[in-house]
Amino acid sequence: MDAHRHDREKSHDRDDKAAGRRTPVLLRALRCAGAAVALLLLLAAGLLVGLTMWLTPHRLARIVSEEATGRICADVSVSDIDYTLWSTFPRLQI
């Protein structure tokens, strides 16, 4: 009989310890929200780096020439163009 009571007390001690280690719901929600924000920031940074690598000055000059020619009704030629994204973030300046 004594051994049975001793086993029940051990199981209650384990349950209490397990319940004490449980993270509160608010803390888990904050961690989840923080992870989501961090993921979105990493995704945005990755997209900006990809845009910077894809949008070379030569490619940008061609795009600007085509758009300007179509909108101004004149032959526009762009030979040198530079853009900045990092120093003026979030605005792109040409």
C-alpha positions in Angstrom: 0.0 0.0 0.0 2.8 2.4 0.9 4.5 1.8 -2.4 1.4 2.6 -4.3 1.0 6.0 -2.5 4.7 6.7 -3.1 4.2 6.1 -6.9 1.2 8.5 -7.0 3.2 11.2 -5.2 6.0 10.9 -7.7 3.6 11.2 -10.6 2.0 14.3 -9.1 5.5 15.8 -8.6 6.2 15.1 -12.3 2.9 16.7 -13.4 3.6 19.8 -11.2 7.1 20.2 -12.7 5.8 19.7 -16.3 3.1 22.3 -15.6 5.7 24.7 -14.2 7.8 24.5 -17.3 4.9 25.4 -19.6 5.3 28.7 -21.4 2.5 31.2 -21.0 0.2 31.6 -24.0 1.0 35.3 -24.3 4.7 34.6 -24.4 4.3 31.9 -27.1 2.1 34.3 -29.1 4.8 37.1 -28.8 7.5 34.6 -29.9 5.4 33.6 -32.9 4.7 37.2 -33.8 8.4 38.1 -33.5 9.4 35.2 -35.7 6.8 36.3 -38.3 8.2 39.9 -38.3 11.8 38.7 -38.5 10.8 36.4 -41.4 9.1 39.3 -43.2 12.1 41.6 -42.7 14.5 38.9 -44.0 12.2 38.4 -47.0 12.1 42.2 -47.7 15.9 42.5 -47.4 16.3 39.5 -49.7 14.0 41.1 -52.3 15.9 44.4 -52.1 19.3 42.7 -52.6 17.8 40.7 -55.5 16.5 43.9 -57.1 19.8 45.6 -56.7 21.6 42.7 -58.4 19.0 42.4 -61.2 18.6 46.1 -61.9 22.1 46.9 -63.4 22.7 50.4 -64.7 22.7 49.1 -68.3 19.3 47.4 -67.8 17.9 50.5 -66.1 19.1 52.8 -68.9 17.3 50.6 -71.4 14.1 50.6 -69.4 14.2 54.4 -68.9 14.9 55.0 -72.6 12.0 52.9 -73.7 9.6 54.5 -71.2 10.7 58.0 -71.9 10.5 57.5 -75.7 6.9 56.1 -75.3 5.8 59.0 -73.1 7.5 62.0 -74.6 6.9 61.4 -78.4 10.6 61.9 -79.0 13.7 59.7 -79.5 15.3 59.6 -76.0 18.7 58.0 -75.5 20.2 57.4 -72.1 23.9 56.6 -72.0 24.7 56.8 -68.3 22.4 56.3 -65.4 22.9 55.6 -61.8 20.5 54.7 -59.0 20.6 54.5 -55.3 18.4 52.4 -53.0 20.3 51.8 -49.8 21.2 55.4 -48.9 17.7 56.7 -49.6 15.7 53.7 -48.4 12.7 53.3 -48.9 12.8 55.7 -51.9 14.5 54.8 -55.1 16.3 57.7 -56.7 17.6 57.9 -60.3 
